[in-house]
């Protein structure tokens, strides 16, 4: 549990960094079109980072096979050089395709600021390696402290831009310096192990491991494409200004990926070990217990975001993006099934070769729905298309998982618990919603959302999981 909390904290800080980026750009760049153009670059950057980070993430599957510190160090060094290669490849492809991307997205920033974009890609991708390294080398404290300090500097940078005149070039210079310094700081504990590094080490990617790594990379590639299809299609069909409003409304809620990915990342080695010993019952029990924890932590946040969608958008991004609130309200509904990472779990239990079927099917449905709905409903059509694709294709991984584990959905997906959390969260949130509407109707900046959300969330935790809440508090003492 202690490791889960530390790793969740590190992921939370990284997601806060992304949120600060989106909010900061929306606040300091007054031209909505320029904001949209920069956001288009960061969408592409997120795609590249996610695909590249799939490589070290696969370490979670077979890291337990190596026992000694030297073996694990050698393994991580191999992956580090692989990340360097991926970052150079992504930067090269972006440079080569800059003109085509500029034409497709109607974005002249790509060729104008190509030098900054290329180097930001290089360092951003490389830096994603370190979170997994720090996790399995027991250096999460170092990661969390330094990440928090970087987050403070990020906030300070946007505060500076918000109080001074600036250019797009200066903003990109800030991003680049930020990633370079981060790379240097993260490299300090990693570099110490290079003294024992031997390029001829026997710790290499074996055929069995390659058979897992390559399909996983493809799965993540298809998955991120599926997650971002709506944004790519809005960019291609509409203008950067229209995309800006969609990007604001369709942002991922902080805590979603943190809670789900972090908890499942930590238990992945244990699940694979149980499956190797054919302990199916224990595997299902561990999976269901983890999903219950996720539902208690995650679903109340989704319910609150749904009810207060417009208020949250105004609080974070400003009143000029108020129309993005309706997009955000619909977009939050897709996260109701995020309490369980179906595609990732398929890979964990040995169905990595079948997982792409789900992702590809979802992508196809997503594209078809977007092509039909965007010309009719614009931004709202794109978010509805994504919602339809998410819920209609989730049946695919459910069928595969059930067959692999000879079980049913209820044995690992606590539906009763999930419904209970949703109902309780809604009953608690509704009085807050109606009272807030009456008391704070004149509050244009919506600051009341912050204390209201904290108070609401604490009440939910106390009602649903007193024991879990007490343990959570004790871990931070």
N, C-alpha and C positions, 0 to 999 in steps of 0.2 A: 504493500500500500504506500509506503514511503517513497519508493521509486516511482510509482504511478503519479503521485502528487508532484514530485520534482519534474518529471518529464512533461506532465500536463502543464505545469507552470512555464516551462521553456517554450512549449508550443503556443501557449496563450500569449506570451510576450511577442512571439513572432507574428501572430495574428493581429495583435494590437498594433504592431508596426505597420502592417498592411492597412488596417483601418485608419491609422493616423495619416498614412500616405493619401488615401482617398479623400478623407475629410480635409486634410491640409491643402491639397490641390484645389478642392472645390471652394475652399474659403479664400485662398490667396489669388487664384487666377480668376479675374472678373469676366474675361471673355469665355463664354460657355463653349464656343467652338474650339478654342485653344485647350481648354480643359479636356474636351472630348478627344482631341488628337493625342494628348499625352496619355490619356487613359487607354487608348487603343494600343499604344506601345506597351504599356504595363500588362495588358491582357495577353499580348504575344509573349512577353517576358515570363509571365506566370505559367503559360503553356510550356515554354522551354525548361523552366526550372522544375516543374512537376515531372516532366518526362525524364530529365536527367537524374533527379533525386530518386527515381524508381530503382536505380542501380544499387545505391547503398542501402535502401530500404529492404531489399531482398536479403540482406545480412541477417535480418530477424529470423529467417527460416532455418539457417544452418550454422549460426554463430555458436550454438551449443555443442557442435561437433568438435570444436577446437577448445582444448583445455588450458594450455599454458598461455601466459601473458605474451610471450614472444610470438607464438603462433597467431594470436589475435592481432597483435601489432602488425605483423607481416601482412596479414589479410587486409587490414585497413589501409595499409600503405598502397597495396595494389589498387584498391578502390579509389584512393585519393588521386592517383595518376589517371585512373579512368575518368574521374570527374573533370580533371583538367582537359582531357581529350574531348569530352562531351561539351564543355564550355567553349572550347575553340571551334568545334564543329558548328555549334549553334550560332556563334558570332559570325562565322564565315558565311553560313546560309543566309543570315539576316542581311549581311552586306551584299551578297549576290542578288538577293530578291528585293532589295529596298525599293527599286523603281516600280516593280510589279505590285508590291504591297501599297505603295503610295497611290497607285492608280486604283487598286481595288477598294481601299479604305477612303479614298479622296483625302489623303493626308500628306501634305507636303513636308511635314516634320521629319519623315523617315529619311529622305535624302539630305535635308538641310543639316540635321543633327546626327548624322550617321556615325561619326567618330565617337561621340559620347555614348550613343546607344550600344555600339559594339563593345566598348570596354565595360559598360554597366552589365551587359549580358555575361561577359567573361567572369567577372568577380561575383556576381549574384549567384550564378550557378555553382561555382566552386564553393562558396560559403555554405550551401545547403548540405554539404557532406558532413559538416562538423557536429550537427545535432545527434546523429546516430553514433558517431565516434565517441562523443562525450557520454552518451547513454551507456554504452557497453564497456567503456573504460572507467566508469564510476567517477566521472568528473562533471556531473550535472550541476553541482554548486557553482563551479567556475563559469559554466555556460549561462546559468540563470543570472548571476551577478553582472557579468559583462553585458549580457543581452539587455538587462534592465537599464544599465548605464547608457547603452546605445539608444534605447527607446527615449530616454530623457534628452539626449542630444538631438534626436529626430524631432521631438516636440519643440526644442529650442530653435532648431533650424526653421521650422514653419512659423514660429512666433516672429523670428527675425524677418522673414519674407512678408509676413502680414503687417509689419510696421514700417517697412522700407520699400522704396521703389526697386524693382528687380526686372531681370529679363529671363526668358526661357533658358538661355545658355547658363545663367547663374544657378538656376534650379537644377539643371542636369549636372553641373559641376559639383554641386552639393551632394547629389545622389551618388556620383562616382567616388568622391572622396570618402563618403560614408561607407561604401562597400569595400574600398581598399583598406581603410583603417580596421574595419571588422575582420577582414581576412588576416591582417597582421596580428591582431590580438588573439584570434582563435588559433592561429598557427603556433603560438608559443608552447602550450603543453603538448601539442602533436609533434612538433619538431624535436622535442627531447628524445623521443623514441627512435629517431633516425640513426642514432649511434649504433644500435644493434641491428639495423636493417641490412638484409642480405638479399640481393636481387635473385640469387639462385635458391632461395628458400623453397622447400617442398610445398609450402602452403600456397596452392594455386587454385584457380577455378577448375574444378573437375567436370567431367561430362554431366554427371548428375546435377551439379549446381548450375551449369550453363543451361540445362534443360528447364530449370526453374527460373533463372534470371531473364532469359530472352523472352519467354511468353509473358512474364510479369511486366517487362518494359513495354511490350506491345499492348498489354491490358491497360496500363496506366496511360499510354498514348491515346488509345481509343477512349478511355474514360474521361480524360481531360478534354478531348475533342467534344465528347458528348456533353460535358458540363458547360462548355463554352460555345456550343453551336449557336445558341440564341444570340450571343453577343457578336459572333462573327457575321451572322446573317443580318443582324440589325446594322452593323457597320457597312456591309456590302450594299444593302438596299437603301438605307437612309443616310443622312448626313452626320458628320461628327457631332453636331449640336444635338440632334435627336438621340444619338448614342449616349451622349453625356447624361441625359435624363434617365435613360434605361440603365446605365452603369450604376448610377446612384441608387436606383430602386432595387436593382438585382444584385446588391452586394451580399456576400455571405455573412451570416450572423456570426460574430465572434463567439467562441465556445463550441460551435457545432463540430468543426473538424478537430478542435483541441480535445474535447471530451471523448468523442468516438475513437479517433485515431490513436490518441495517447493510451487509452485503456486497453485497446486491442493490440497495440504495438508491444506493450509490456507483457501481455499474456501469450503472445504468439509463440515464443519458444516453448512455453509450458504445454500449449495445445498440440504442437507438433510432436513433442516428446510423448504425450499421452496417446496420440494416434499411432506412433511407431510401436507402442506397446499394446495397441488394440484396446485401449480403455475408452470405449465409446461413451459409456454412461458418465464417466468423470469429465470427459470432454464436453458433453452436453450441459452438465451441471455448471462447469466453470463458465461456459459461454453464456448461459442463461443468467447466471449471477452477475456477470459483467454487464450484460444488456440491461438488467434491472437497475444497476447503479447508474448507467448512462441515461435511462429514461427519467429517473428522479432528477438528475442534474440538468437534463437538456429540455425536456418537454415543457416545463413551466416557462422557460425562456421563450420558446416558440409561441406559446399561447399569449404571453404578454406582448411580444412583438406584433402579433396579428392584430390585437385589439388597439394598440397604440402605434400603429405603423406610421401614420402621417406625422404624429407628434415626434416620433424618434427621428424621422428624416429631417424635419425642420430643426430639431435640436442639434443634430450632427452636421448637416450640410447647409443649413440656412433656408430661409423662407422662399428663395427663388426656385428651389427644387421641390416645392410642396407637391406638385403634380406627380412626383416620383413615389409619393406615399401609397397610391393605389397599386403601383407595380410591386412595391415591397410587401404589401398585404398579401397579394396572391403568391408571391415568391416564397414567403415563409411556409406555406402549406407543403412545399416539396420536402421540407426538412422533417416532417412527421415520421418518415420512414428512415431517417438518418440515425436512429438509435441503434441500427444494426448495419454494418458495412457488408452488404450481401456479396458483392463482387470480390472484395478483399478476403472475406471469409472462405469463399470458394478456393482461392489460391492457397490459403492456410491449410485446408483439409485435403489438398492434393488434386483439386479440380481446376488448376490454373489453365489447362488447355481448353476447358469448356467455358471459362469465364468470359472470354471475348464474345461469345455468342450473345450473352446478355447485353454487353456494351454496344456491340454493333447493331443489335435489334433496336435498342433504345435510341441510338444515333439515327437510324433510318426513320423511325417513327417521328423523332424530333425534327429532322429535316423536312419531312413531308408536311407535318403540322405547321412548321414555320412558314413554308412556302405558301400554304393556304391562308394562314391567319394574319401574317404580317401585312400583306397588301390591304387587308380589310380593316384590321384593328390596330395596326402599328405596334407600338411598344407592348400594349396589353396583349395583343395576339402572340407575341414572342414568349411572354411569360406563361400564358395559358398553354402554349404548345409544349413548353418544357415540363409543365405540370402533368400534362397528359402522357408524355413519353415516360416520365418517371414512374407513374403508377400502373400503367398498362403493361410494362415489360418486367416489373419486379417479380412476376410469377415465374419467370425463367430461372433465376438463381434459386428460388425456393424449391422448385421441382428437382433441380440438380442436387442441392444440399440434402434434401429429404431422401433421395435415392442413395446417395453416397453413405449417409449415416444410418440408413434404414430406420428412419424416424419420421416425425411430422413437424410442422411449423411450431406447434405449441411447446415442443420439448426444448427449444433453444430461443424462441422468440416469445417473450412473456406478454401475450396480447392482453390478458386480464389486467396485469400490472400497468400496461401502457394506457389502457382505457381509464383505469382508476386515476392515474396521474393527470390525464387530460381533463377529466371531469372535475377533479378537485382543484386543479389550476384555474379552470374556467370559473368555477363558483367563487373562488377567492378573488380572481381578477375583476369580475364584473362590477362588484361594488366600487372598487378602486376606479374603474373606468367611468362610471356614471357620476361619482362624486367629483372626480377630476374635471369632467366636462363642465360641471356647474361652477366649481370654485375657481378654476384657472382659465376660464374662457377668454379673458383679456390678456393672458400671458402669451405674447407672440413668439418668445424664444423657447418656451417649453422646458425650462430648467427643472420644473417640478418632477419630470420623469425620472431623474436620477435617484433622489431619495425614495420616491414611490416604488421604483423597481427593486431597490435593495430591501425595503421593508416587506414587499410582496414575496420576494424570493426566500427570505428568511422564514416567513410564515409557512410557505410551502414545504420547506425542508423539515421544519419542526413537526408539521402535521403528518407528512408522509414517512419520514425516516428519522425518528428521534435518535435512535441508536447510531445510525450512519452519520447524522449531523454531529453528534457528540464526538465520534471517532475522528471526523474531519477536523473539528476544532482542536482536538488534542494533538493532532499531527503537527499543527502549526505552533504549539506552545513551546 
